[in-house]
Amino acid sequence: MYCYPRLKDLREDNDLTQAKVGEILGTTQQQYYKYEKGIQEIPVHHLITIAKVYEVSVDYIVEKKVRKQ
């Protein structure tokens, strides 16, 4: 399984549905669900698009916790 712990939180914080994010990515709600649940790996080009939409880094999306500097 793949781990993208922040995808759901980012989506909900931006008041988006899985279907809407799927549409933004040019894929289906079902495919996006698989990304969010960690069933399937997210292609890099989708990670980049998601990061741009949410105005965060790709690192932020894939990391499990924020590191203190």
C-alpha positions as CSV (number, residue, x, y, z in Angstrom):
1,M,0.0,0.0,0.0
2,Y,1.1,3.5,-0.7
3,C,0.8,6.2,1.9
4,Y,-0.6,9.7,1.2
5,P,-1.8,10.8,4.6
6,R,-2.6,14.4,3.7
7,L,-4.7,13.9,0.5
8,K,-8.0,13.6,2.2
9,D,-7.4,16.5,4.6
10,L,-6.2,18.8,1.8
11,R,-9.2,17.9,-0.3
12,E,-11.7,18.5,2.6
13,D,-9.9,21.7,3.7
14,N,-10.5,23.0,0.2
15,D,-14.2,21.8,0.1
16,L,-13.6,19.6,-2.9
17,T,-15.2,16.2,-3.6
18,Q,-13.2,13.2,-4.8
19,A,-15.1,13.5,-8.1
20,K,-14.0,17.2,-8.5
21,V,-10.3,16.3,-7.8
22,G,-10.6,13.5,-10.2
23,E,-11.9,15.9,-12.8
24,I,-9.1,18.3,-12.1
25,L,-6.6,15.4,-12.7
26,G,-8.4,14.2,-15.8
27,T,-9.3,10.9,-14.2
28,T,-12.3,9.4,-12.4
29,Q,-13.5,9.6,-8.8
30,Q,-12.9,5.9,-8.5
31,Q,-9.2,6.4,-9.5
32,Y,-8.7,9.3,-7.2
33,Y,-10.3,7.2,-4.3
34,K,-7.6,4.6,-4.9
35,Y,-4.9,7.3,-4.6
36,E,-6.4,8.7,-1.4
37,K,-6.8,5.3,0.2
38,G,-3.2,4.3,-0.8
39,I,-4.4,1.4,-3.0
40,Q,-2.6,2.7,-6.0
41,E,0.5,4.9,-6.4
42,I,-0.1,8.4,-7.6
43,P,1.7,9.3,-10.8
44,V,4.2,12.1,-10.4
45,H,2.4,14.4,-12.8
46,H,-0.8,14.0,-10.7
47,L,1.2,14.8,-7.5
48,I,2.5,18.0,-9.1
49,T,-1.0,19.0,-10.2
50,I,-2.4,18.4,-6.7
51,A,0.4,20.3,-5.1
52,K,-0.3,23.3,-7.4
53,V,-4.0,23.2,-6.7
54,Y,-3.5,23.1,-3.0
55,E,-0.5,25.5,-3.0
56,V,1.7,23.0,-1.1
57,S,4.8,21.1,-1.9
58,V,4.9,17.5,-3.1
59,D,7.0,16.7,0.0
60,Y,4.1,18.0,2.2
61,I,1.7,15.6,0.4
62,V,3.8,12.5,0.8
63,E,5.3,13.0,4.2
64,K,3.5,11.5,7.2
65,K,4.5,14.3,9.6
66,V,6.0,17.7,9.6
67,R,9.6,17.8,10.7
68,K,10.7,20.5,13.1
69,Q,13.6,22.5,11.8
